[in-house]
């Protein structure tokens, strides 16, 4: 993570500079406290055992207990301070990150989940022990200097052991790093594949696809395991040497001390004091050297979040615009999925006045759903413009624009919560919200659905709630779309799962929206829905093949393909017809 003054994590941490400086001071005090056992041991051997004075022993013991209480208190304050910093940073970033990932037009579910996981990674890092261990590591020289003060050869020995432990630990990390990264990528690939299979468990089980899919998942899993064992093999020499050294550094230090004692350069108390220092010096070095992967993960997470938040900043601080009451004007629009160079829409242009209903028709893959997404701002456009009441869609604050837009996607997505909360778009409960909720229920005629649910509008939906049929979900999504009297309503195949009663209610709702002066864009494959539309837009391979008044466009198409489109089954108002051929 390069230091940049505008990096979001640095910006948030800057507020806690005094607290972090205080933690550094505490860490220095703790480093000094690490000398306490050595000094106590030195006094025991060189003073108490020589004088056999109980009063001296009691006095020293009381001093050690008192200082140890202070030491423990400082450790507690350090931990609690880092936890509070972690919680404060999470509170500052969580809402920003959640909004940012959900504003990314066309972003995959995997990338959005990754951003939220990155936030958790940063919070756990700040609230964990890695930063405190790093601060302890910074003051290892204090302990080494103390060893030099006992005797230069003790200091040299301790310094050698510390550097050797650090070198072996870093070497093992370097040898295993590339293979471990590949192992992590393969494991993530296997997990994503497994999740995709579980999401379609009914289909895969019914079609007998599970054995073949299991083989594919195991191949991905075995690839991850292979890279993992490869990493272990590459670093095996360093790991074994490091394990050997961990067992040997105490004997080495004792041997050095005893040699100095035999040469009559040290007393026995210094030997034991020096032995207690070696663990205090080597442990932080060992921990930090083996924690670089954690630091690397945090760096990657922070940099990814920084990019997400910088991208989201482009959509903030927009000037509030009044409720749109003018036409929708689409001019030479081109659009492609996120991170894809393949254009699905090319040079699409049309305009719609308020109080008009436009049917968007065309073969599968013509770009109808893509057009629906760009009209509501779910996907960004690569070129051209979309004006609503004279204002570019992208210039609106998305939250404010959403209050004036209704949208029913092809795949209806209801959220965990009550039926009322889903229809009311999870707006805070109030008298106004209740009134708009009742209006939406009445406009879409879903009273029959509400009355059959266990708790009516208070029935909970979601994984642990009531299960709705596909048709019921579509009708509820329609109620959510018309909530709040939107000015632009985009319906993408809203009748694909509706029965005859549902289609009648849909037609009635479209008529009410037209009478209220809303612009309605209806993506449909069914010819009978054209009876409720004023204009027709025909898409073909991402371009506008025809646009105009319904009868004129249909007559124009009929003149080109009379056999397919003049049959009574395929005329507007006759149920059962398909317009995919158009």
C-alpha positions in Angstrom: 0.0 0.0 0.0 1.8 3.1 -1.2 1.5 6.1 1.0 -0.8 8.6 -0.7 -2.3 11.5 1.2 -5.7 10.9 -0.5 -5.8 7.2 0.2 -9.1 6.6 2.0 -7.6 4.4 4.7 -4.9 7.0 5.5 -7.5 9.7 5.5 -9.6 7.9 8.1 -6.6 6.9 10.2 -5.2 10.5 10.2 -7.8 11.4 12.8 -6.3 8.8 15.1 -2.7 10.0 14.9 -2.6 11.1 18.6 -4.0 7.7 19.7 -1.5 5.8 17.5 1.4 7.9 18.8 0.2 7.1 22.3 0.3 3.4 21.5 3.9 3.8 20.3 4.8 5.3 23.6 3.0 2.4 25.4 4.9 -0.1 23.3 8.2 1.5 24.3 7.2 1.2 27.9 6.2 -2.5 27.4 9.6 -3.1 25.7 11.2 -1.7 28.9 8.9 -3.9 31.0 10.2 -6.9 29.1 13.5 -6.3 30.9 11.7 -6.7 34.3 12.1 -10.5 34.5 15.8 -10.3 33.6 16.5 -7.6 36.2 14.5 -9.5 38.8 16.5 -12.7 38.1 19.7 -10.7 38.3 18.8 -9.3 41.7 17.7 -12.7 43.0 21.1 -14.3 42.2 23.5 -11.4 42.8 21.8 -9.8 45.8 19.2 -11.9 47.6 20.9 -15.3 47.4 24.2 -13.7 48.4 22.8 -11.7 51.3 20.0 -14.2 52.3 18.0 -11.2 53.2 14.2 -11.9 53.3 13.3 -8.2 53.5 15.1 -7.6 50.2 13.3 -10.5 48.6 9.9 -9.2 49.8 10.6 -5.7 48.6 11.8 -6.9 45.2 8.7 -9.1 44.8 6.4 -6.3 45.7 8.1 -4.0 43.1 7.7 -6.7 40.5 4.1 -7.3 41.3 3.4 -3.6 41.1 5.2 -3.1 37.8 3.5 -6.2 36.4 0.1 -4.8 37.2 1.0 -1.6 35.4 2.3 -3.7 32.5 -0.9 -5.7 32.3 -3.0 -2.5 32.4 -1.0 -1.0 29.5 -1.5 -4.1 27.5 -5.2 -3.9 28.1 -5.4 -0.3 27.1 -3.4 -1.0 23.9 -5.8 -3.7 22.9 -8.9 -1.7 23.7 -7.6 1.3 21.9 -6.9 -0.6 18.7 -10.4 -2.2 18.9 -12.0 1.2 19.3 -10.0 2.5 16.3 -11.1 -0.5 14.2 -14.8 0.1 15.1 -14.5 3.8 14.4 -12.9 3.2 11.0 -15.5 0.6 10.2 -18.3 3.0 11.1 -16.8 5.6 8.8 -16.2 3.3 5.9 -19.0 0.7 6.0 -21.8 2.9 4.7 -19.6 4.4 2.1 -18.4 1.0 0.9 -21.9 -0.5 0.9 -23.3 2.3 -1.2 -20.2 2.3 -3.4 -20.4 -1.3 -4.4 -24.1 -1.1 -5.0 -23.6 1.9 -7.3 -21.2 0.1 -9.5 -23.3 -0.4 -12.7 -23.0 -3.9 -14.0 -20.6 -5.1 -11.2 -20.7 -8.8 -10.5 -22.0 -10.2 -7.2 -18.5 -11.7 -6.7 -16.8 -8.3 -6.9 -19.3 -6.7 -4.6 -18.9 -9.5 -2.0 -15.1 -9.0 -2.3 -15.4 -5.3 -1.4 -17.4 -6.1 1.7 -14.9 -8.8 2.6 -12.1 -6.3 2.1 -13.8 -4.0 4.7 -13.9 -6.9 7.1 -10.3 -7.6 6.5 -9.3 -4.1 7.3 -11.4 -4.0 10.5 -10.0 -7.3 11.7 -6.5 -6.1 10.9 -6.9 -2.9 12.9 -8.7 -4.6 15.8 -6.3 -7.6 15.9 -2.8 -8.1 17.1 -0.7 -7.5 14.0 -0.3 -3.7 14.5 0.6 -4.2 18.1 3.0 -7.0 17.2 4.6 -4.6 14.7 5.0 -2.0 17.4 6.6 -4.5 19.7 9.0 -5.4 16.8 10.0 -1.8 16.4 11.4 -1.9 20.0 13.3 -5.2 19.7 16.6 -3.1 19.6 15.9 -2.0 23.2 16.2 -5.7 24.3 19.3 -6.3 22.1 20.9 -3.2 23.6 20.2 -4.6 27.1 21.9 -7.8 26.2 25.0 -5.8 25.1 24.9 -4.0 28.4 25.2 -7.4 30.2 28.1 -8.4 28.0 29.1 -7.7 24.4 29.2 -11.4 23.5 25.7 -11.9 24.8 24.5 -9.0 22.7 26.2 -10.3 19.6 24.7 -13.8 20.1 21.2 -12.4 20.6 21.6 -10.1 17.6 22.8 -13.1 15.5 19.9 -15.3 16.6 17.3 -12.5 15.9 18.7 -11.8 12.4 18.9 -15.5 11.6 15.3 -16.1 12.7 14.1 -13.2 10.6 16.1 -14.3 7.5 14.8 -17.9 7.7 11.2 -16.8 8.2 11.3 -14.3 5.3 13.0 -16.9 3.1 10.3 -19.4 3.7 7.6 -16.8 2.9 9.4 -15.8 -0.3 9.9 -19.4 -1.5 6.2 -20.2 -0.9 4.6 -16.9 -1.9 3.9 -17.5 -5.6 2.6 -21.0 -5.2 0.4 -19.9 -2.2 -1.1 -17.1 -4.3 -1.9 -19.6 -7.0 -3.4 -21.9 -4.4 -5.6 -19.2 -3.1 -6.8 -18.3 -6.6 -7.6 -21.9 -7.4 -9.4 -22.4 -4.1 -11.5 -19.2 -4.7 -12.2 -20.6 -8.2 -13.4 -23.9 -6.8 -15.5 -22.1 -4.1 -17.2 -19.9 -6.7 -17.9 -22.9 -9.0 -19.3 -24.8 -6.0 -21.5 -21.9 -5.0 -22.8 -21.6 -8.6 -23.7 -25.4 -8.6 -25.4 -25.1 -5.2 -27.5 -22.1 -6.4 -28.9 -24.3 -9.2 -29.1 -27.5 -7.1 -32.7 -28.4 -8.2 -31.8 -28.2 -11.9 -28.5 -30.0 -11.7 -30.0 -32.8 -9.6 -33.0 -33.2 -11.8 -31.0 -33.3 -15.0 -28.4 -35.8 -13.6 -25.6 -33.3 -13.9 -24.2 -33.7 -10.4 -21.6 -36.5 -11.1 -20.0 -34.5 -14.0 -20.1 -31.2 -12.0 -18.6 -33.0 -9.0 -15.7 -34.1 -11.2 -15.1 -30.5 -12.4 -15.3 -29.2 -8.8 -12.8 -31.8 -7.6 -10.4 -30.9 -10.4 -10.4 -27.3 -9.3 -10.1 -28.3 -5.7 -7.2 -30.7 -6.4 -5.4 -27.9 -8.4 -5.6 -25.7 -5.3 -4.3 -28.5 -3.1 -1.5 -29.2 -5.6 -0.3 -25.6 -5.4 -0.5 -25.7 -1.6 1.7 -28.7 -1.3 4.0 -27.2 -3.9 4.4 -24.2 -1.7 5.0 -26.3 1.3 7.7 -28.3 -0.5 9.5 -25.2 -1.8 9.7 -23.7 1.7 10.3 -27.0 3.5 14.1 -26.4 4.1 13.6 -23.0 5.6 10.7 -24.1 7.7 12.7 -27.0 9.2 15.8 -24.9 9.8 13.5 -22.3 11.5 11.9 -25.0 13.6 15.4 -26.3 14.6 16.5 -22.8 15.6 13.4 -22.2 17.7 14.4 -25.3 19.7 18.0 -24.2 19.9 18.1 -20.5 20.7 17.8 -21.1 24.4 20.6 -23.7 24.6 22.8 -21.4 22.5 22.2 -18.5 24.8 22.8 -20.6 27.9 26.0 -22.0 26.4 27.3 -18.5 25.6 26.5 -17.4 29.2 28.1 -20.4 30.8 31.3 -20.0 28.7 31.5 -16.4 29.9 30.8 -17.6 33.5 33.6 -20.2 33.3 35.9 -17.4 32.0 34.9 -15.5 35.2 33.5 -12.6 33.2 29.8 -13.1 34.3 28.0 -14.1 37.5 25.3 -16.8 37.4 22.5 -14.1 37.7 23.5 -12.5 34.4 23.3 -15.9 32.6 19.7 -16.4 33.7 18.8 -12.8 33.0 20.2 -13.1 29.5 18.3 -16.3 28.8 15.0 -14.6 29.6 15.9 -11.8 27.1 16.3 -14.2 24.1 12.6 -15.1 24.0 11.5 -11.5 24.3 13.7 -10.5 21.4 13.2 -13.4 19.0 9.4 -13.8 19.4 8.3 -10.4 17.8 10.7 -10.9 14.9 9.4 -14.4 14.3 5.8 -13.2 14.5 6.3 -10.3 12.1 8.4 -12.3 9.6 5.6 -14.9 9.4 2.8 -12.2 9.2 3.8 -10.6 5.9 1.1 -12.4 4.1 -1.4 -10.8 6.5 0.1 -7.4 5.8 0.0 -8.1 2.1 -3.7 -9.1 2.2 -4.5 -5.9 4.1 -2.6 -3.8 1.5 -4.5 -5.4 -1.4 -7.8 -5.0 0.4 -7.1 -1.3 1.2 -6.1 -0.6 -2.4 -9.1 -2.3 -3.8 -11.4 -0.4 -1.4 -9.7 2.8 -2.3 -10.5 2.3 -6.0 -14.1 1.4 -5.3 -14.6 4.6 -3.1 -12.8 6.8 -5.7 -15.1 5.4 -8.4 -18.2 6.0 -6.2 -17.0 9.6 -5.5 -17.8 10.4 -9.1 -21.5 9.9 -8.4 -21.7 11.9 -5.2 -22.5 15.6 -4.5 -24.8 15.9 -7.5 -27.0 18.9 -7.7 -30.6 18.0 -6.6 -33.0 18.2 -9.6 -36.8 18.7 -9.5 -39.3 16.0 -10.2 -39.1 15.1 -13.9 -42.3 15.8 -15.8 -40.9 16.1 -19.3 -40.0 13.6 -22.1 -37.5 10.9 -22.2 -35.0 11.5 -25.0 -32.5 8.8 -26.0 -29.8 9.9 -28.4 -27.3 7.7 -30.2 -26.8 5.4 -27.1 -24.2 2.7 -27.1 -23.8 0.3 -24.2 -21.8 -2.8 -23.2 -21.6 -4.9 -20.0 -19.1 -3.7 -17.4 -15.4 -4.6 -18.3 -16.5 -5.8 -21.7 -15.6 -4.3 -25.1 -18.6 -6.0 -26.9 -21.3 -3.4 -27.6 -24.8 -4.7 -27.1 -26.5 -1.4 -28.0 -25.3 0.7 -30.9 -26.6 4.0 -31.9 -30.1 3.7 -30.3 -32.2 6.9 -30.5 -35.9 7.6 -29.7 -38.0 9.9 -27.6 -41.2 9.4 -25.5 -43.6 12.0 -24.2 -45.2 11.8 -20.7 -48.4 9.7 -20.6 -47.2 7.4 -23.4 -46.6 3.6 -23.3 -43.8 2.2 -25.5 -43.4 -1.5 -26.3 -39.9 -2.7 -26.9 -39.8 -5.8 -29.0 -37.3 -7.9 -30.9 -35.7 -11.3 -31.0 -33.8 -12.8 -28.1 -30.4 -11.1 -27.8 -31.5 -8.0 -29.6 -30.6 -5.8 -26.5 -34.0 -5.2 -25.0 -33.0 -5.9 -21.4 -29.8 -3.9 -21.8 -31.9 -1.0 -23.0 -34.1 -1.4 -19.9 -31.0 -1.3 -17.6 -29.4 1.8 -19.2 -32.7 3.7 -19.1 -33.0 3.3 -15.3 -29.3 3.9 -14.7 -28.4 0.3 -13.7 -25.8 0.1 -16.4 -23.7 3.0 -17.6 -23.6 3.9 -21.3 -20.4 4.2 -23.3 -21.6 6.9 -25.6 -24.7 9.0 -26.4 -27.1 10.5 -23.9 -30.3 9.7 -22.1 -32.3 12.8 -21.0 -35.2 12.8 -18.7 -37.0 16.1 -18.6 -34.0 17.7 -20.2 -31.5 16.4 -17.7 -28.9 13.7 -18.3 -29.7 10.6 -16.3 -26.0 10.3 -15.2 -26.2 13.8 -13.7 -28.9 12.9 -11.2 -28.1 11.7 -7.7 -29.0 8.0 -8.0 -30.9 8.0 -4.7 -33.0 11.0 -5.7 -33.5 9.7 -9.3 -34.7 6.3 -7.9 -37.6 8.0 -6.2 -39.0 8.9 -9.7 -38.3 5.6 -11.4 -40.1 2.3 -11.4 -38.4 -0.9 -12.5 -39.3 -4.5 -12.8 -36.3 -6.6 -14.0 -36.5 -9.9 -15.7 -35.3 -11.7 -12.7 -37.3 -10.3 -9.8 -35.2 -9.7 -6.6 -37.1 -9.4 -3.3 -35.1 -8.7 -0.2 -35.3 -10.3 3.3 -38.0 -8.3 5.1 -41.7 -7.9 5.2 -43.9 -7.6 2.1 -44.7 -4.0 3.1 -41.0 -3.1 3.4 -40.3 -4.6 0.0 -43.1 -2.7 -1.7 -42.2 0.5 0.1 -38.5 0.2 -0.9 -37.6 -0.1 2.8 -38.4 3.6 3.4 -38.7 4.5 7.1 -42.2 3.8 8.4 -44.5 6.9 8.5 -48.0 7.9 7.7 -46.9 9.1 4.2 -45.1 5.8 3.6 -48.3 3.9 4.6 -50.4 6.0 2.2 -48.1 5.4 -0.7 -48.0 1.7 0.1 -51.8 1.3 0.0 -51.9 3.3 -3.2 -49.4 0.9 -4.8 -51.3 -2.1 -3.6 -54.5 -0.8 -5.0 -53.0 0.4 -8.3 -51.6 -3.1 -9.0 -54.5 -5.0 -7.6 -52.5 -7.4 -5.4 -55.0 -7.4 -2.6 -55.8 -11.0 -3.5 -52.1 -12.0 -2.9 -51.9 -10.0 0.4 -55.1 -11.5 1.7 -53.8 -15.1 1.2 -50.5 -14.5 3.0 -50.2 -15.5 6.7 -49.7 -12.0 8.0 -50.8 -9.9 5.1 -48.4 -7.0 4.4 -46.4 -7.9 7.5 -45.5 -11.4 6.1 -41.8 -11.8 6.1 -40.1 -12.7 2.8 -36.7 -14.1 2.1 -34.7 -17.3 2.8 -36.3 -17.8 6.2 -39.7 -16.3 5.3 -42.7 -17.1 3.2 -42.1 -18.6 -0.3 -43.8 -16.9 -3.2 -44.5 -18.2 -6.6 -42.9 -16.6 -9.6 -46.1 -14.9 -10.7 -46.7 -13.5 -7.2 -43.1 -12.2 -7.1 -43.7 -10.4 -10.4 -46.9 -8.8 -9.2 -45.2 -7.6 -6.0 -42.3 -6.3 -8.0 -44.8 -4.3 -10.1 -46.3 -2.8 -6.9 -42.8 -1.8 -5.8 -42.2 -0.3 -9.2 -45.3 2.0 -9.0 -44.7 2.9 -5.4 -44.4 6.7 -4.9 -46.0 7.6 -8.3 -42.8 7.4 -10.5 -42.5 9.4 -13.7 -40.5 6.7 -15.6 -41.6 3.1 -15.3 -39.5 0.4 -17.1 -41.0 -3.1 -17.2 -38.8 -5.9 -18.5 -41.0 -8.9 -19.3 -43.4 -8.2 -16.4 -45.9 -10.8 -17.5 -43.5 -13.8 -18.2 -45.0 -15.7 -15.3 -48.4 -14.2 -15.0 -51.7 -16.0 -15.4 -54.7 -14.4 -17.1 -55.8 -12.6 -14.0 -52.3 -11.3 -13.5 -52.1 -10.0 -17.1 -55.4 -8.2 -16.7 -54.1 -6.4 -13.6 -50.9 -5.6 -15.4 -52.9 -4.0 -18.3 -55.0 -2.1 -15.8 -51.9 -0.8 -14.0 -50.3 0.3 -17.3 -53.5 2.3 -18.2 -53.4 4.0 -14.7 -49.8 4.9 -15.2 -50.6 6.4 -18.6 -53.5 8.4 -17.1 -51.1 9.7 -14.4 -48.7 11.1 -17.0 -45.9 8.5 -16.5 -43.7 7.3 -19.2 -43.9 3.5 -19.5 -41.4 1.4 -21.3 -42.7 -2.2 -21.7 -40.2 -4.9 -22.9 -42.3 -7.9 -24.1 -42.4 -10.9 -26.3 -46.2 -11.3 -26.2 -48.1 -9.7 -29.0 -51.3 -9.2 -27.0 -49.6 -6.6 -24.7 -49.2 -4.3 -27.7 -52.9 -3.5 -27.4 -52.1 -1.4 -24.3 -49.2 0.5 -25.9 -49.1 3.7 -27.9 -45.8 3.2 -29.6 -43.5 0.3 -30.6 -39.7 0.2 -30.7 -38.3 -2.7 -32.6 -34.7 -3.7 -31.7 -32.5 -5.8 -33.9 -28.9 -6.7 -33.0 -28.7 -3.6 -30.7 -30.0 -1.1 -33.2 -33.4 0.5 -33.8 -35.1 -1.3 -36.7 -38.4 0.7 -36.4 -40.0 3.2 -34.0 -43.3 5.0 -34.1 -47.0 4.6 -33.5 -48.1 1.1 -32.8 -50.3 0.5 -35.8 -47.9 2.1 -38.2 -44.9 0.1 -37.0 -46.9 -3.2 -37.1 -48.2 -2.5 -40.6 -44.7 -1.8 -41.7 -43.4 -5.0 -40.3 -46.4 -6.9 -41.7 -45.6 -5.6 -45.1 -42.1 -7.0 -44.8 -43.1 -10.3 -43.2 -46.9 -10.7 -43.9 -47.1 -14.4 -43.4 -45.7 -14.3 -39.9 -47.3 -11.1 -38.6 -50.7 -10.9 -40.3 -52.1 -14.0 -38.7 -55.0 -13.3 -36.3 -53.0 -14.9 -33.5 -50.3 -12.3 -33.9 -52.3 -9.2 -34.1 -52.5 -6.8 -31.1 -55.2 -7.8 -28.6 -55.1 -11.5 -29.5 -53.5 -13.5 -26.7 -50.9 -16.1 -27.2 -48.9 -14.5 -30.0 -45.2 -14.0 -30.0 -43.2 -11.1 -31.4 -39.8 -12.6 -31.2 -39.7 -12.7 -34.9 -40.1 -9.0 -35.1 
